[in-house]
Amino acid sequence: MDPVQTAIFAALIVAFLIFKRLGQISSAKARAMVQAGATLIDVRSPGEFASGHLPAAKNIPVGEIGAHLEMLGAKESPIIVYCASGTRSAMARAILKSKGFREVYNLGAMSRW
């Protein structure tokens, strides 16, 4: 790989890591928000969800989130998304923000709960 390709590759990795952390929320704040009524969305597959999920979480796979916006309530209501590693939840957050949802937070990996 030449120096230009290396620099581009490095920049893409940095951009991906920044994207993944956008809107990330701490586990303590996520728990408090869910207790106060925030909607908790697991964006993993139904099979992953069936193998274990966080209490009170709804399962809407990231690829289907645009088709199930009615399950999320008012666009002003807080939503917390999570997945296995934080990648799909970052994508789900971006989708929801683009659909006009104002308070969308990314817990990241379910293990951060």
N, CA, C and O atoms as CSV, one atom per row, in Angstrom:
chain,resi,resn,atom,element,x,y,z
A,1,MET,N,N,0.851,-1.173,0.000
A,1,MET,CA,C,0.000,0.000,0.000
A,1,MET,C,C,0.900,1.241,0.000
A,1,MET,O,O,1.837,1.337,0.793
A,2,ASP,N,N,0.609,2.174,-0.886
A,2,ASP,CA,C,1.424,3.391,-0.925
A,2,ASP,C,C,0.978,4.354,0.178
A,2,ASP,O,O,-0.073,4.146,0.786
A,3,PRO,N,N,1.761,5.403,0.443
A,3,PRO,CA,C,1.431,6.332,1.546
A,3,PRO,C,C,0.062,6.992,1.426
A,3,PRO,O,O,-0.594,7.225,2.442
A,4,VAL,N,N,-0.381,7.297,0.217
A,4,VAL,CA,C,-1.695,7.922,0.040
A,4,VAL,C,C,-2.803,6.937,0.403
A,4,VAL,O,O,-3.761,7.300,1.087
A,5,GLN,N,N,-2.674,5.700,-0.052
A,5,GLN,CA,C,-3.667,4.680,0.279
A,5,GLN,C,C,-3.687,4.424,1.787
A,5,GLN,O,O,-4.754,4.245,2.375
A,6,THR,N,N,-2.528,4.407,2.397
A,6,THR,CA,C,-2.441,4.203,3.848
A,6,THR,C,C,-3.140,5.336,4.590
A,6,THR,O,O,-3.876,5.093,5.547
A,7,ALA,N,N,-2.915,6.560,4.155
A,7,ALA,CA,C,-3.546,7.719,4.792
A,7,ALA,C,C,-5.060,7.686,4.617
A,7,ALA,O,O,-5.797,7.994,5.553
A,8,ILE,N,N,-5.525,7.320,3.444
A,8,ILE,CA,C,-6.968,7.231,3.203
A,8,ILE,C,C,-7.578,6.143,4.076
A,8,ILE,O,O,-8.628,6.345,4.685
A,9,PHE,N,N,-6.924,4.997,4.136
A,9,PHE,CA,C,-7.407,3.891,4.969
A,9,PHE,C,C,-7.484,4.314,6.434
A,9,PHE,O,O,-8.475,4.044,7.112
A,10,ALA,N,N,-6.438,4.976,6.919
A,10,ALA,CA,C,-6.422,5.439,8.308
A,10,ALA,C,C,-7.539,6.447,8.563
A,10,ALA,O,O,-8.190,6.405,9.607
A,11,ALA,N,N,-7.762,7.351,7.612
A,11,ALA,CA,C,-8.825,8.345,7.766
A,11,ALA,C,C,-10.197,7.692,7.804
A,11,ALA,O,O,-11.069,8.121,8.559
A,12,LEU,N,N,-10.392,6.664,7.003
A,12,LEU,CA,C,-11.671,5.941,7.009
A,12,LEU,C,C,-11.905,5.244,8.345
A,12,LEU,O,O,-13.024,5.240,8.858
A,13,ILE,N,N,-10.871,4.665,8.899
A,13,ILE,CA,C,-11.000,4.003,10.205
A,13,ILE,C,C,-11.357,5.020,11.282
A,13,ILE,O,O,-12.240,4.773,12.104
A,14,VAL,N,N,-10.680,6.151,11.280
A,14,VAL,CA,C,-10.967,7.198,12.267
A,14,VAL,C,C,-12.402,7.699,12.099
A,14,VAL,O,O,-13.118,7.864,13.087
A,15,ALA,N,N,-12.823,7.940,10.866
A,15,ALA,CA,C,-14.194,8.404,10.613
A,15,ALA,C,C,-15.217,7.388,11.105
A,15,ALA,O,O,-16.228,7.763,11.699
A,16,PHE,N,N,-14.964,6.108,10.862
A,16,PHE,CA,C,-15.871,5.056,11.321
A,16,PHE,C,C,-15.962,5.053,12.846
A,16,PHE,O,O,-17.056,4.956,13.401
A,17,LEU,N,N,-14.831,5.159,13.518
A,17,LEU,CA,C,-14.836,5.143,14.986
A,17,LEU,C,C,-15.563,6.355,15.559
A,17,LEU,O,O,-16.254,6.243,16.571
A,18,ILE,N,N,-15.411,7.505,14.920
A,18,ILE,CA,C,-16.132,8.704,15.365
A,18,ILE,C,C,-17.631,8.519,15.149
A,18,ILE,O,O,-18.427,8.821,16.038
A,19,PHE,N,N,-18.022,8.021,13.964
A,19,PHE,CA,C,-19.435,7.769,13.663
A,19,PHE,C,C,-20.050,6.834,14.694
A,19,PHE,O,O,-21.169,7.055,15.157
A,20,LYS,N,N,-19.311,5.788,15.049
A,20,LYS,CA,C,-19.812,4.782,15.982
A,20,LYS,C,C,-20.061,5.374,17.365
A,20,LYS,O,O,-20.923,4.886,18.097
A,21,ARG,N,N,-19.333,6.401,17.726
A,21,ARG,CA,C,-19.464,6.992,19.058
A,21,ARG,C,C,-20.413,8.186,19.110
A,21,ARG,O,O,-20.704,8.687,20.196
A,22,LEU,N,N,-20.899,8.649,17.970
A,22,LEU,CA,C,-21.817,9.785,17.971
A,22,LEU,C,C,-23.062,9.460,18.788
A,22,LEU,O,O,-23.663,8.398,18.619
A,23,GLY,N,N,-23.438,10.353,19.651
A,23,GLY,CA,C,-24.647,10.169,20.438
A,23,GLY,C,C,-24.552,9.083,21.482
A,23,GLY,O,O,-25.568,8.667,22.038
A,24,GLN,N,N,-23.332,8.610,21.761
A,24,GLN,CA,C,-23.204,7.518,22.727
A,24,GLN,C,C,-23.519,8.030,24.133
A,24,GLN,O,O,-23.203,9.162,24.499
A,25,ILE,N,N,-24.144,7.160,24.890
A,25,ILE,CA,C,-24.609,7.499,26.232
A,25,ILE,C,C,-23.989,6.514,27.227
A,25,ILE,O,O,-23.726,5.361,26.883
A,26,SER,N,N,-23.760,6.967,28.445
A,26,SER,CA,C,-23.206,6.071,29.467
A,26,SER,C,C,-24.280,5.087,29.919
A,26,SER,O,O,-25.476,5.340,29.773
A,27,SER,N,N,-23.838,3.977,30.463
A,27,SER,CA,C,-24.798,2.978,30.934
A,27,SER,C,C,-25.645,3.522,32.082
A,27,SER,O,O,-26.840,3.239,32.161
A,28,ALA,N,N,-25.034,4.296,32.964
A,28,ALA,CA,C,-25.787,4.856,34.098
A,28,ALA,C,C,-26.889,5.799,33.609
A,28,ALA,O,O,-28.016,5.759,34.102
A,29,LYS,N,N,-26.551,6.643,32.637
A,29,LYS,CA,C,-27.555,7.574,32.123
A,29,LYS,C,C,-28.636,6.815,31.354
A,29,LYS,O,O,-29.816,7.153,31.443
A,30,ALA,N,N,-28.237,5.796,30.603
A,30,ALA,CA,C,-29.217,4.996,29.855
A,30,ALA,C,C,-30.197,4.328,30.806
A,30,ALA,O,O,-31.404,4.351,30.567
A,31,ARG,N,N,-29.699,3.739,31.872
A,31,ARG,CA,C,-30.573,3.087,32.859
A,31,ARG,C,C,-31.556,4.085,33.466
A,31,ARG,O,O,-32.747,3.801,33.597
A,32,ALA,N,N,-31.041,5.249,33.831
A,32,ALA,CA,C,-31.898,6.273,34.436
A,32,ALA,C,C,-32.971,6.738,33.448
A,32,ALA,O,O,-34.124,6.946,33.827
A,33,MET,N,N,-32.589,6.898,32.196
A,33,MET,CA,C,-33.554,7.347,31.191
A,33,MET,C,C,-34.620,6.292,30.937
A,33,MET,O,O,-35.793,6.631,30.776
A,34,VAL,N,N,-34.239,5.021,30.899
A,34,VAL,CA,C,-35.215,3.940,30.701
A,34,VAL,C,C,-36.159,3.893,31.895
A,34,VAL,O,O,-37.366,3.722,31.725
A,35,GLN,N,N,-35.620,4.043,33.099
A,35,GLN,CA,C,-36.474,4.066,34.296
A,35,GLN,C,C,-37.463,5.225,34.228
A,35,GLN,O,O,-38.588,5.116,34.716
A,36,ALA,N,N,-37.043,6.331,33.624
A,36,ALA,CA,C,-37.913,7.511,33.515
A,36,ALA,C,C,-38.855,7.437,32.315
A,36,ALA,O,O,-39.653,8.350,32.104
A,37,GLY,N,N,-38.773,6.351,31.517
A,37,GLY,CA,C,-39.726,6.171,30.436
A,37,GLY,C,C,-39.169,6.174,29.026
A,37,GLY,O,O,-39.940,6.074,28.072
A,38,ALA,N,N,-37.854,6.286,28.856
A,38,ALA,CA,C,-37.275,6.251,27.506
A,38,ALA,C,C,-37.527,4.883,26.874
A,38,ALA,O,O,-37.584,3.871,27.573
A,39,THR,N,N,-37.674,4.860,25.568
A,39,THR,CA,C,-37.866,3.619,24.826
A,39,THR,C,C,-36.503,2.991,24.559
A,39,THR,O,O,-35.584,3.662,24.091
A,40,LEU,N,N,-36.379,1.701,24.860
A,40,LEU,CA,C,-35.130,0.965,24.659
A,40,LEU,C,C,-35.316,0.029,23.472
A,40,LEU,O,O,-36.196,-0.831,23.486
A,41,ILE,N,N,-34.483,0.200,22.441
A,41,ILE,CA,C,-34.609,-0.574,21.206
A,41,ILE,C,C,-33.355,-1.401,20.971
A,41,ILE,O,O,-32.242,-0.877,20.935
A,42,ASP,N,N,-33.556,-2.700,20.814
A,42,ASP,CA,C,-32.504,-3.641,20.450
A,42,ASP,C,C,-32.560,-3.776,18.927
A,42,ASP,O,O,-33.556,-4.260,18.391
A,43,VAL,N,N,-31.511,-3.359,18.230
A,43,VAL,CA,C,-31.543,-3.365,16.767
A,43,VAL,C,C,-30.857,-4.602,16.174
A,43,VAL,O,O,-30.538,-4.621,14.985
A,44,ARG,N,N,-30.631,-5.620,16.985
A,44,ARG,CA,C,-30.061,-6.871,16.491
A,44,ARG,C,C,-31.145,-7.701,15.805
A,44,ARG,O,O,-32.315,-7.321,15.787
A,45,SER,N,N,-30.744,-8.820,15.252
A,45,SER,CA,C,-31.693,-9.710,14.577
A,45,SER,C,C,-32.640,-10.348,15.593
A,45,SER,O,O,-32.329,-10.387,16.784
A,46,PRO,N,N,-33.802,-10.850,15.134
A,46,PRO,CA,C,-34.718,-11.543,16.051
A,46,PRO,C,C,-34.057,-12.740,16.746
A,46,PRO,O,O,-34.345,-13.006,17.913
A,47,GLY,N,N,-33.186,-13.453,16.056
A,47,GLY,CA,C,-32.490,-14.577,16.673
A,47,GLY,C,C,-31.578,-14.139,17.804
A,47,GLY,O,O,-31.534,-14.773,18.858
A,48,GLU,N,N,-30.848,-13.048,17.582
A,48,GLU,CA,C,-29.977,-12.517,18.643
A,48,GLU,C,C,-30.820,-12.050,19.824
A,48,GLU,O,O,-30.475,-12.295,20.980
A,49,PHE,N,N,-31.926,-11.377,19.524
A,49,PHE,CA,C,-32.822,-10.884,20.564
A,49,PHE,C,C,-33.368,-12.048,21.390
A,49,PHE,O,O,-33.425,-11.973,22.617
A,50,ALA,N,N,-33.772,-13.132,20.703
A,50,ALA,CA,C,-34.326,-14.301,21.390
A,50,ALA,C,C,-33.305,-14.972,22.303
A,50,ALA,O,O,-33.674,-15.600,23.295
A,51,SER,N,N,-32.030,-14.840,21.970
A,51,SER,CA,C,-30.995,-15.480,22.793
A,51,SER,C,C,-30.666,-14.672,24.043
A,51,SER,O,O,-29.888,-15.122,24.884
A,52,GLY,N,N,-31.247,-13.493,24.171
A,52,GLY,CA,C,-31.036,-12.662,25.351
A,52,GLY,C,C,-31.068,-11.199,24.986
A,52,GLY,O,O,-30.511,-10.797,23.964
A,53,HIS,N,N,-31.721,-10.393,25.817
A,53,HIS,CA,C,-31.831,-8.965,25.570
A,53,HIS,C,C,-32.009,-8.227,26.890
A,53,HIS,O,O,-32.217,-8.842,27.935
A,54,LEU,N,N,-31.926,-6.925,26.832
A,54,LEU,CA,C,-32.094,-6.114,28.035
A,54,LEU,C,C,-33.566,-6.047,28.427
A,54,LEU,O,O,-34.441,-6.069,27.562
A,55,PRO,N,N,-33.839,-5.966,29.721
A,55,PRO,CA,C,-35.229,-5.873,30.178
A,55,PRO,C,C,-35.932,-4.663,29.549
A,55,PRO,O,O,-35.352,-3.582,29.441
A,56,ALA,N,N,-37.157,-4.857,29.146
A,56,ALA,CA,C,-38.030,-3.822,28.572
A,56,ALA,C,C,-37.655,-3.413,27.147
A,56,ALA,O,O,-38.270,-2.502,26.593
A,57,ALA,N,N,-36.669,-4.063,26.550
A,57,ALA,CA,C,-36.268,-3.704,25.187
A,57,ALA,C,C,-37.264,-4.229,24.167
A,57,ALA,O,O,-37.828,-5.312,24.321
A,58,LYS,N,N,-37.468,-3.434,23.119
A,58,LYS,CA,C,-38.250,-3.851,21.956
A,58,LYS,C,C,-37.244,-4.229,20.879
A,58,LYS,O,O,-36.178,-3.620,20.787
A,59,ASN,N,N,-37.566,-5.211,20.078
A,59,ASN,CA,C,-36.670,-5.630,19.002
A,59,ASN,C,C,-37.140,-5.082,17.667
A,59,ASN,O,O,-38.203,-5.449,17.167
A,60,ILE,N,N,-36.333,-4.201,17.102
A,60,ILE,CA,C,-36.555,-3.707,15.744
A,60,ILE,C,C,-35.198,-3.782,15.047
A,60,ILE,O,O,-34.352,-2.913,15.261
A,61,PRO,N,N,-34.975,-4.799,14.221
A,61,PRO,CA,C,-33.688,-4.913,13.532
A,61,PRO,C,C,-33.364,-3.642,12.747
A,61,PRO,O,O,-34.255,-3.011,12.178
A,62,VAL,N,N,-32.104,-3.279,12.722
A,62,VAL,CA,C,-31.693,-2.029,12.087
A,62,VAL,C,C,-32.202,-1.906,10.654
A,62,VAL,O,O,-32.570,-0.811,10.229
A,63,GLY,N,N,-32.230,-2.984,9.914
A,63,GLY,CA,C,-32.702,-2.938,8.533
A,63,GLY,C,C,-34.185,-2.700,8.390
A,63,GLY,O,O,-34.661,-2.396,7.296
A,64,GLU,N,N,-34.929,-2.834,9.485
A,64,GLU,CA,C,-36.382,-2.660,9.460
A,64,GLU,C,C,-36.843,-1.422,10.208
A,64,GLU,O,O,-38.042,-1.149,10.271
A,65,ILE,N,N,-35.916,-0.674,10.772
A,65,ILE,CA,C,-36.306,0.418,11.666
A,65,ILE,C,C,-37.148,1.486,10.969
A,65,ILE,O,O,-38.061,2.043,11.578
A,66,GLY,N,N,-36.856,1.774,9.714
A,66,GLY,CA,C,-37.631,2.775,8.987
A,66,GLY,C,C,-39.076,2.371,8.762
A,66,GLY,O,O,-39.940,3.229,8.582
A,67,ALA,N,N,-39.344,1.082,8.769
A,67,ALA,CA,C,-40.703,0.578,8.545
A,67,ALA,C,C,-41.512,0.455,9.836
A,67,ALA,O,O,-42.700,0.134,9.791
A,68,HIS,N,N,-40.882,0.707,10.985
A,68,HIS,CA,C,-41.572,0.533,12.270
A,68,HIS,C,C,-41.501,1.781,13.143
A,68,HIS,O,O,-41.441,1.682,14.369
A,69,LEU,N,N,-41.507,2.927,12.530
A,69,LEU,CA,C,-41.390,4.181,13.286
A,69,LEU,C,C,-42.555,4.389,14.246
A,69,LEU,O,O,-42.401,5.028,15.286
A,70,GLU,N,N,-43.733,3.841,13.893
A,70,GLU,CA,C,-44.908,4.018,14.754
A,70,GLU,C,C,-44.721,3.357,16.117
A,70,GLU,O,O,-45.395,3.738,17.074
A,71,MET,N,N,-43.838,2.393,16.229
A,71,MET,CA,C,-43.578,1.711,17.504
A,71,MET,C,C,-42.765,2.578,18.464
A,71,MET,O,O,-42.617,2.245,19.640
A,72,LEU,N,N,-42.241,3.685,17.955
A,72,LEU,CA,C,-41.314,4.495,18.741
A,72,LEU,C,C,-41.953,5.679,19.447
A,72,LEU,O,O,-41.295,6.355,20.239
A,73,GLY,N,N,-43.209,5.937,19.175
A,73,GLY,CA,C,-43.888,7.038,19.844
A,73,GLY,C,C,-43.544,8.382,19.232
A,73,GLY,O,O,-43.122,8.471,18.079
A,74,ALA,N,N,-43.733,9.418,20.023
A,74,ALA,CA,C,-43.525,10.794,19.561
A,74,ALA,C,C,-42.056,11.046,19.238
A,74,ALA,O,O,-41.158,10.486,19.866
A,75,LYS,N,N,-41.838,11.890,18.257
A,75,LYS,CA,C,-40.474,12.196,17.832
A,75,LYS,C,C,-39.689,12.977,18.881
A,75,LYS,O,O,-38.471,13.113,18.773
A,76,GLU,N,N,-40.382,13.488,19.890
A,76,GLU,CA,C,-39.725,14.221,20.968
A,76,GLU,C,C,-39.332,13.299,22.126
A,76,GLU,O,O,-38.575,13.700,23.010
A,77,SER,N,N,-39.841,12.071,22.122
A,77,SER,CA,C,-39.587,11.134,23.226
A,77,SER,C,C,-38.180,10.538,23.110
A,77,SER,O,O,-37.708,10.271,22.005
A,78,PRO,N,N,-37.514,10.332,24.243
A,78,PRO,CA,C,-36.163,9.773,24.203
A,78,PRO,C,C,-36.149,8.291,23.811
A,78,PRO,O,O,-36.988,7.503,24.248
A,79,ILE,N,N,-35.179,7.945,22.985
A,79,ILE,CA,C,-34.983,6.577,22.506
A,79,ILE,C,C,-33.528,6.206,22.721
A,79,ILE,O,O,-32.627,6.997,22.444
A,80,ILE,N,N,-33.307,5.004,23.213
A,80,ILE,CA,C,-31.953,4.479,23.378
A,80,ILE,C,C,-31.857,3.215,22.544
A,80,ILE,O,O,-32.685,2.314,22.678
A,81,VAL,N,N,-30.847,3.145,21.680
A,81,VAL,CA,C,-30.642,1.981,20.825
A,81,VAL,C,C,-29.370,1.250,21.240
A,81,VAL,O,O,-28.416,1.858,21.726
A,82,TYR,N,N,-29.377,-0.070,21.037
A,82,TYR,CA,C,-28.180,-0.866,21.312
A,82,TYR,C,C,-28.140,-2.066,20.388
A,82,TYR,O,O,-29.139,-2.415,19.760
A,83,CYS,N,N,-26.976,-2.693,20.311
A,83,CYS,CA,C,-26.794,-3.901,19.500
A,83,CYS,C,C,-25.697,-4.750,20.147
A,83,CYS,O,O,-25.520,-4.703,21.364
A,84,ALA,N,N,-24.970,-5.513,19.358
A,84,ALA,CA,C,-23.924,-6.377,19.895
A,84,ALA,C,C,-22.593,-5.647,20.067
A,84,ALA,O,O,-21.863,-5.897,21.026
A,85,SER,N,N,-22.278,-4.740,19.132
A,85,SER,CA,C,-20.973,-4.080,19.189
A,85,SER,C,C,-21.034,-2.558,19.161
A,85,SER,O,O,-20.056,-1.895,19.504
A,86,GLY,N,N,-22.156,-2.006,18.762
A,86,GLY,CA,C,-22.300,-0.557,18.651
A,86,GLY,C,C,-22.378,-0.061,17.221
A,86,GLY,O,O,-22.719,1.098,16.987
A,87,THR,N,N,-22.070,-0.911,16.267
A,87,THR,CA,C,-22.098,-0.494,14.862
A,87,THR,C,C,-23.528,-0.341,14.353
A,87,THR,O,O,-23.885,0.700,13.802
A,88,ARG,N,N,-24.336,-1.365,14.536
A,88,ARG,CA,C,-25.723,-1.289,14.069
A,88,ARG,C,C,-26.512,-0.232,14.833
A,88,ARG,O,O,-27.369,0.436,14.255
A,89,SER,N,N,-26.233,-0.075,16.116
A,89,SER,CA,C,-26.959,0.945,16.881
A,89,SER,C,C,-26.561,2.349,16.421
A,89,SER,O,O,-27.392,3.256,16.448
A,90,ALA,N,N,-25.315,2.546,16.002
A,90,ALA,CA,C,-24.906,3.839,15.453
A,90,ALA,C,C,-25.656,4.109,14.150
A,90,ALA,O,O,-26.082,5.236,13.898
A,91,MET,N,N,-25.816,3.078,13.324
A,91,MET,CA,C,-26.570,3.235,12.080
A,91,MET,C,C,-28.040,3.525,12.383
A,91,MET,O,O,-28.650,4.377,11.737
A,92,ALA,N,N,-28.609,2.822,13.358
A,92,ALA,CA,C,-30.011,3.040,13.720
A,92,ALA,C,C,-30.222,4.461,14.236
A,92,ALA,O,O,-31.220,5.102,13.906
A,93,ARG,N,N,-29.296,4.946,15.035
A,93,ARG,CA,C,-29.386,6.313,15.544
A,93,ARG,C,C,-29.394,7.298,14.383
A,93,ARG,O,O,-30.202,8.226,14.366
A,94,ALA,N,N,-28.509,7.106,13.419
A,94,ALA,CA,C,-28.447,8.003,12.264
A,94,ALA,C,C,-29.751,7.967,11.467
A,94,ALA,O,O,-30.231,9.006,11.015
A,95,ILE,N,N,-30.316,6.790,11.295
A,95,ILE,CA,C,-31.587,6.659,10.571
A,95,ILE,C,C,-32.691,7.411,11.310
A,95,ILE,O,O,-33.434,8.186,10.709
A,96,LEU,N,N,-32.792,7.177,12.611
A,96,LEU,CA,C,-33.856,7.822,13.389
A,96,LEU,C,C,-33.696,9.340,13.412
A,96,LEU,O,O,-34.681,10.073,13.319
A,97,LYS,N,N,-32.468,9.806,13.535
A,97,LYS,CA,C,-32.234,11.253,13.509
A,97,LYS,C,C,-32.664,11.822,12.149
A,97,LYS,O,O,-33.246,12.904,12.086
A,98,SER,N,N,-32.380,11.100,11.075
A,98,SER,CA,C,-32.757,11.572,9.739
A,98,SER,C,C,-34.272,11.570,9.543
A,98,SER,O,O,-34.784,12.277,8.675
A,99,LYS,N,N,-34.995,10.778,10.348
A,99,LYS,CA,C,-36.459,10.713,10.267
A,99,LYS,C,C,-37.122,11.720,11.200
A,99,LYS,O,O,-38.347,11.746,11.317
A,100,GLY,N,N,-36.318,12.550,11.865
A,100,GLY,CA,C,-36.868,13.612,12.697
A,100,GLY,C,C,-36.952,13.322,14.180
A,100,GLY,O,O,-37.447,14.157,14.936
A,101,PHE,N,N,-36.481,12.158,14.625
A,101,PHE,CA,C,-36.475,11.873,16.058
A,101,PHE,C,C,-35.373,12.709,16.698
A,101,PHE,O,O,-34.237,12.721,16.224
A,102,ARG,N,N,-35.715,13.402,17.770
A,102,ARG,CA,C,-34.805,14.400,18.330
A,102,ARG,C,C,-33.866,13.853,19.405
A,102,ARG,O,O,-32.695,14.229,19.466
A,103,GLU,N,N,-34.384,12.972,20.242
A,103,GLU,CA,C,-33.575,12.465,21.364
A,103,GLU,C,C,-33.276,10.986,21.157
A,103,GLU,O,O,-33.969,10.122,21.694
A,104,VAL,N,N,-32.247,10.706,20.380
A,104,VAL,CA,C,-31.857,9.323,20.117
A,104,VAL,C,C,-30.432,9.144,20.616
A,104,VAL,O,O,-29.528,9.885,20.230
A,105,TYR,N,N,-30.245,8.158,21.473
A,105,TYR,CA,C,-28.944,7.901,22.087
A,105,TYR,C,C,-28.483,6.488,21.770
A,105,TYR,O,O,-29.286,5.562,21.660
A,106,ASN,N,N,-27.193,6.347,21.628
A,106,ASN,CA,C,-26.590,5.064,21.298
A,106,ASN,C,C,-25.896,4.506,22.546
A,106,ASN,O,O,-24.872,5.031,22.981
A,107,LEU,N,N,-26.459,3.446,23.112
A,107,LEU,CA,C,-25.782,2.769,24.206
A,107,LEU,C,C,-24.549,2.041,23.676
A,107,LEU,O,O,-23.552,1.883,24.380
A,108,GLY,N,N,-24.637,1.608,22.435
A,108,GLY,CA,C,-23.542,0.824,21.848
A,108,GLY,C,C,-23.797,-0.650,22.089
A,108,GLY,O,O,-24.895,-1.151,21.846
A,109,ALA,N,N,-22.788,-1.330,22.562
A,109,ALA,CA,C,-22.901,-2.762,22.824
A,109,ALA,C,C,-23.808,-3.047,24.012
A,109,ALA,O,O,-23.784,-2.331,25.013
A,110,MET,N,N,-24.600,-4.093,23.889
A,110,MET,CA,C,-25.494,-4.516,24.974
A,110,MET,C,C,-24.704,-4.742,26.262
A,110,MET,O,O,-25.219,-4.497,27.353
A,111,SER,N,N,-23.478,-5.200,26.148
A,111,SER,CA,C,-22.652,-5.492,27.326
A,111,SER,C,C,-22.336,-4.243,28.145
A,111,SER,O,O,-21.894,-4.361,29.288
A,112,ARG,N,N,-22.553,-3.046,27.586
A,112,ARG,CA,C,-22.310,-1.814,28.327
A,112,ARG,C,C,-23.400,-1.511,29.339
A,112,ARG,O,O,-23.230,-0.632,30.183
A,113,TRP,N,N,-24.510,-2.221,29.270
A,113,TRP,CA,C,-25.643,-1.985,30.172
A,113,TRP,C,C,-25.216,-2.190,31.608
A,113,TRP,O,O,-26.027,-2.038,32.521
